[in-house]
Amino acid sequence: MASKRLVIVESPTKATKIAGYLGRDYVVESSRGHVRDLPTSASEVPAKYKGEKWARTGVNVDDDFQPIYVVSAEKKATIRDLKTKLAGVDELLLATDGDREGEAIAWHLLQELKPNVPVKRMVFHEITKPAILEAVEHPRDLDVDLVDAQETRRILDRLYGYEVSPVLWKKVMPRLSAGRVQSVATRLVVDRERERIAFVPASYWDLDIVLDAGADCDPRNFPARLVTLGEAKIAQGRDFDSSGQLTAVDAVVLDEATAAALAAQLPQAAVSVASVESKPYTRRPYEPFRTTTMQQEAGRKLGFSAQRAMSVAQELYEKGFITYMRTDSVSLSGQAITAARNQVRELFGERFLPEKPRVYTSKVKSAQEAHEAIRPSGDQFQHPDETGLVGDAFRLYQLIWRRTLASQMADARGESVTIRINAALPAEALGDVESAGLVASGRTITFPGFLKAYVQGNDDDSATDDAQSRLPILAEGQELDVAKAAAAGHETRPPARYTEPSLVAKLEELEIGRPSTYASIIRTITARDYVFKKGSALVPTWLAFAVTRLLEEHFSELVDYDFTAQLEDQLDEIAAGRAQRLKVLTDFYRGPEGEAHQGLEALVTELGDIDAKALSTFPLGDTGVDVRVGRYGTYLEAADGRRANVPEDTAPDELTPELVADLLSRPLDEERELGVDEASGNMIVAKNGRFGPYVTEVLPEDAPKSAKARTGSLFKSMSVDSVDLPTALKLMGLPRIVGKDPEGNEITAQNGRYGPYLKRGTDSRSLTSEDQIFDISLDEALAIYAQPKTRGRAAAAAPLKEFGNDPVSEKPVVLKSGRFGPYVTDGETNATLRRDDSPEDITAERAFELIAEKRAKGPAPKRKTTRKPAAKKATGTRTTAAKKSS
């Protein structure tokens, strides 16, 4: 009788695909991701540890940093099912991903399942039949060094987050988070904004010039730029520093008058070619994709967020279209090189193939994870048009396919041409200046080579490799005419904000974090309101400024770029078996023995005095106005006490004196008298407040101290300038009693944080508009309550927009209005729109991206409603083998 094997992978999609390759002697099941983790709440901590002071972190820092691992509620059924399947097989193959995280998932499965049958590790980097059969035939043992590296990372991140975040809660704002890599990424974005705020622009002038080479030349007209005036070099933007000072000692700044005079005189000048210099150039192909370069190019070319790129790549990998997408490697296997070269020959011809295959070596320090670049899977690459893929999956596969083919193609060749031109100015046109020097530059591509398949994008919108500026064929001494000369004013620009691709590139350059974590880092800092998007730019909030300032002043080492990179090196050393887990954790938490700097434990217990108000206050130059980060938002405060809210979508560097003056011209305490309430005799006024516009009554001076003024927030459709007395009285009278149901229960209509709703006891139902609060009748309210309640809400309203089918779930995606604001859904996954997403302008691509990000985060943990009996066995025990590197 043939032996039976149980194969466990992470995802149901992979399980289905692999099961089709292995046949009836294999049972292929999914763990659905991680099966256990450190406890996320006090209720998850096993009873035996409840009294321990370290239990809140889930890590016993006094016992070699031993962790408590618990199986989450939603994974207990998965574990039971896997144990049942395991009971009927003769061997267990752990086939989780081949990186550190996958190795750790395999180890956790081993600890929970406790198999009595032989266990092997099955590793593959593409989901094709040959690769799966090869992995089955050549399994390996669990790599404990990789497990230790991943578990050390998890413990480091837990200690950092759980020890530092409470400091933020006390000194900045509740519910904030700090993270070992997320805080450094936030600091990068804040540092760039600081540079922009400090930037002083410099003004300079030059000329827009078009020259005429004559009717016999092609092209006849071509652009040139002014580079010298007499013997002096003309200053350009690169010749100024960030304070607006000229740094090039041999350059002169052209002013508007001189530029205009020169533009007027240049058409009368004697213009001729001084020299023509032509040089051949060669461009080598780009290396195949690794994780970070794929994220960057998907951002530049496809407009994907890092999270969207990884989500679509995961889908392509699990369906067998590409190799594993979490990799630092740029190498290609022999079969991949052969497949690429064969397809290049077939599609482009022999002349586009180099004589020898190209071999690429990773420049990333400690490159490991998977052993090959991201490429189309198999030994014959599927043409994108033959895959059957659609939407984002098709676009990303095509990008990967093109990049892989291009990496095995011939060099691009061409010529770069520089033409220097002399213009002899009319006598006394500019005083003693007798001539101006011009330059025209261009290039031609004589053989496109790899550019036939792939052209890389740029973060700074500079010219790409296939960009050409054609110039006519000119000879030295040839005379030219000036077709156009116009004075052009310029101003230097501050450094560009990070985009997702450029932030990923910077994190990789600084060797901070791992490529597989960048997408989640960016998602986290955005979700925590430390960063928001303006177009594609990542803009820090003032909250991020306050948090970064606290960390820099009191945890400087923890947000130091070099320190964070060195910690990554230590994790790599653990993975390679050259460092001990326990020493790395001890040095981080207690501080290295014999060295001056403190560990995390000392940093969080020896904080000293922290002035919370000073941390969250940012003077705006010498204007006498401060920006303050309050618990309920960011606001301006002038020296005379005036205040104004800072609009949420205002970038810190946009708070110019003009905008500040405009915001303060509408102070928070401005009010408009609406009239006297006949019933109370009190004046009713409308005001702009910290939490938005509202109406209230003015109590008399002799009113008892216990008396409270009635107030009511204005609806979104109302304003302080337009609200009238009758409406104000209605608002102050809320909640409105609609009536009673047949059982005598009172139904009220009211406005809340998440919009208008009905309330009957503890049963709330959303209303579709604020006007219904005043207008809805008892019969209409009872009709709403008669409908089945869906997730605590009223029956769903019609969708606001329809976007077509989601590329992953293949179900229709729509925009809806919900209790927590507008959201998009495919019926399975709901994703709330972000602060910078407009319901009116949101595109299908953005809707799919939001759903993909929410889907990647997985379901929210379920809250326990009853206490579970105490666990009889410790869940945090590590095997002897797993402790060998401690």
HUFENCOR-V256430 format. One record per residue. RES is the residue in one small letter. NEAR is the number of other C-alpha atoms within 10 Angstrom. Layout:
res->{RES/RES}
near->{NEAR/NEAR}
This chain:
res->{m/a/s/k/r/l/v/i/v/e/s/p/t/k/a/t/k/i/a/g/y/l/g/r/d/y/v/v/e/s/s/r/g/h/v/r/d/l/p/t/s/a/s/e/v/p/a/k/y/k/g/e/k/w/a/r/t/g/v/n/v/d/d/d/f/q/p/i/y/v/v/s/a/e/k/k/a/t/i/r/d/l/k/t/k/l/a/g/v/d/e/l/l/l/a/t/d/g/d/r/e/g/e/a/i/a/w/h/l/l/q/e/l/k/p/n/v/p/v/k/r/m/v/f/h/e/i/t/k/p/a/i/l/e/a/v/e/h/p/r/d/l/d/v/d/l/v/d/a/q/e/t/r/r/i/l/d/r/l/y/g/y/e/v/s/p/v/l/w/k/k/v/m/p/r/l/s/a/g/r/v/q/s/v/a/t/r/l/v/v/d/r/e/r/e/r/i/a/f/v/p/a/s/y/w/d/l/d/i/v/l/d/a/g/a/d/c/d/p/r/n/f/p/a/r/l/v/t/l/g/e/a/k/i/a/q/g/r/d/f/d/s/s/g/q/l/t/a/v/d/a/v/v/l/d/e/a/t/a/a/a/l/a/a/q/l/p/q/a/a/v/s/v/a/s/v/e/s/k/p/y/t/r/r/p/y/e/p/f/r/t/t/t/m/q/q/e/a/g/r/k/l/g/f/s/a/q/r/a/m/s/v/a/q/e/l/y/e/k/g/f/i/t/y/m/r/t/d/s/v/s/l/s/g/q/a/i/t/a/a/r/n/q/v/r/e/l/f/g/e/r/f/l/p/e/k/p/r/v/y/t/s/k/v/k/s/a/q/e/a/h/e/a/i/r/p/s/g/d/q/f/q/h/p/d/e/t/g/l/v/g/d/a/f/r/l/y/q/l/i/w/r/r/t/l/a/s/q/m/a/d/a/r/g/e/s/v/t/i/r/i/n/a/a/l/p/a/e/a/l/g/d/v/e/s/a/g/l/v/a/s/g/r/t/i/t/f/p/g/f/l/k/a/y/v/q/g/n/d/d/d/s/a/t/d/d/a/q/s/r/l/p/i/l/a/e/g/q/e/l/d/v/a/k/a/a/a/a/g/h/e/t/r/p/p/a/r/y/t/e/p/s/l/v/a/k/l/e/e/l/e/i/g/r/p/s/t/y/a/s/i/i/r/t/i/t/a/r/d/y/v/f/k/k/g/s/a/l/v/p/t/w/l/a/f/a/v/t/r/l/l/e/e/h/f/s/e/l/v/d/y/d/f/t/a/q/l/e/d/q/l/d/e/i/a/a/g/r/a/q/r/l/k/v/l/t/d/f/y/r/g/p/e/g/e/a/h/q/g/l/e/a/l/v/t/e/l/g/d/i/d/a/k/a/l/s/t/f/p/l/g/d/t/g/v/d/v/r/v/g/r/y/g/t/y/l/e/a/a/d/g/r/r/a/n/v/p/e/d/t/a/p/d/e/l/t/p/e/l/v/a/d/l/l/s/r/p/l/d/e/e/r/e/l/g/v/d/e/a/s/g/n/m/i/v/a/k/n/g/r/f/g/p/y/v/t/e/v/l/p/e/d/a/p/k/s/a/k/a/r/t/g/s/l/f/k/s/m/s/v/d/s/v/d/l/p/t/a/l/k/l/m/g/l/p/r/i/v/g/k/d/p/e/g/n/e/i/t/a/q/n/g/r/y/g/p/y/l/k/r/g/t/d/s/r/s/l/t/s/e/d/q/i/f/d/i/s/l/d/e/a/l/a/i/y/a/q/p/k/t/r/g/r/a/a/a/a/a/p/l/k/e/f/g/n/d/p/v/s/e/k/p/v/v/l/k/s/g/r/f/g/p/y/v/t/d/g/e/t/n/a/t/l/r/r/d/d/s/p/e/d/i/t/a/e/r/a/f/e/l/i/a/e/k/r/a/k/g/p/a/p/k/r/k/t/t/r/k/p/a/a/k/k/a/t/g/t/r/t/t/a/a/k/k/s/s}
near->{3/6/9/16/22/22/25/25/24/21/15/17/16/21/21/15/17/25/17/12/16/16/10/11/13/20/20/24/23/19/21/16/15/17/22/20/17/21/21/15/12/13/13/20/21/22/14/13/15/14/9/10/10/13/20/19/23/30/22/17/18/8/8/14/19/17/23/22/22/21/20/18/15/13/16/14/12/17/18/13/13/19/15/12/15/22/13/12/16/15/20/23/22/27/28/27/22/22/21/22/20/23/26/25/25/29/22/20/21/16/15/17/15/11/15/11/13/10/19/19/23/26/24/21/25/24/24/23/16/13/16/21/15/14/17/19/9/12/17/15/10/20/19/21/28/26/24/26/27/23/18/22/17/16/19/20/16/19/22/23/18/16/19/23/17/18/21/20/13/13/17/22/21/13/11/18/22/24/24/21/23/23/22/23/24/28/24/20/22/26/16/18/25/15/16/19/17/14/18/18/18/18/18/21/22/25/20/16/21/18/19/18/23/14/9/8/13/13/14/14/21/19/19/20/17/19/20/18/19/17/13/15/19/22/23/22/17/10/19/19/17/17/12/17/12/19/12/15/9/12/17/17/17/20/14/16/11/15/20/18/14/22/20/16/15/24/18/15/22/16/24/20/19/18/16/16/11/13/10/13/15/13/15/16/23/18/22/25/27/23/25/26/19/23/27/27/23/23/22/21/15/15/17/24/25/27/24/24/26/26/21/23/27/19/18/23/24/23/17/22/25/27/25/30/28/27/25/27/24/22/21/24/13/12/13/23/20/16/21/28/25/18/17/22/14/10/11/15/11/15/13/22/22/14/10/10/16/17/14/15/11/15/10/13/10/14/15/18/20/22/20/24/28/32/29/29/24/20/16/14/20/18/14/20/10/7/13/9/17/14/12/21/21/18/17/24/24/19/21/24/25/23/24/29/25/28/26/30/30/26/21/21/18/17/14/17/20/16/21/20/26/21/25/18/21/16/12/9/17/16/7/9/16/17/22/23/22/22/18/20/18/18/20/19/20/12/16/18/24/27/23/16/19/21/18/14/17/16/16/8/8/9/10/11/16/15/13/13/13/18/22/16/13/15/13/14/14/13/18/20/19/18/15/17/20/17/19/15/15/13/14/19/15/18/12/15/21/20/22/26/25/21/20/24/20/15/21/18/11/12/20/25/22/16/20/18/17/27/21/17/22/21/17/17/21/20/13/15/16/27/23/22/18/15/9/17/17/25/27/29/24/28/23/23/25/26/24/25/17/22/22/15/13/16/19/15/18/23/23/15/19/14/14/19/18/13/19/19/17/19/24/21/19/24/26/15/17/13/18/21/26/17/15/20/22/17/15/19/20/16/19/16/11/6/8/8/13/17/20/21/17/13/21/16/9/9/12/9/6/14/11/15/14/11/19/24/20/17/14/16/12/8/13/11/22/20/23/24/24/15/10/9/16/21/21/24/21/17/10/8/9/16/24/24/22/22/11/14/13/14/18/19/15/12/17/14/14/9/12/21/15/12/19/18/13/15/19/20/14/14/20/16/17/21/16/15/15/8/6/9/13/16/17/24/23/28/22/22/18/16/11/15/19/24/29/23/25/17/17/10/7/6/9/9/7/6/8/11/11/16/20/20/22/22/18/10/9/14/16/20/11/10/19/18/18/11/14/24/18/14/24/20/14/18/20/17/17/23/17/15/15/8/6/8/11/14/22/21/28/23/22/11/7/11/18/20/23/26/19/15/10/5/12/18/21/22/25/17/12/17/12/16/24/17/11/14/14/16/12/12/22/16/10/17/20/11/10/11/15/10/7/12/17/22/17/13/11/10/13/14/16/16/18/14/16/22/20/16/13/10/14/14/26/23/24/20/17/19/19/11/13/17/21/29/22/21/11/10/17/19/20/20/20/17/13/13/16/11/18/8/8/16/15/19/16/19/24/24/22/24/25/24/21/16/15/14/11/11/10/8/10/9/9/10/6/6/8/11/8/10/11/9/9/12/16/16/14/15/11/8/11/17/16/12/19/15}
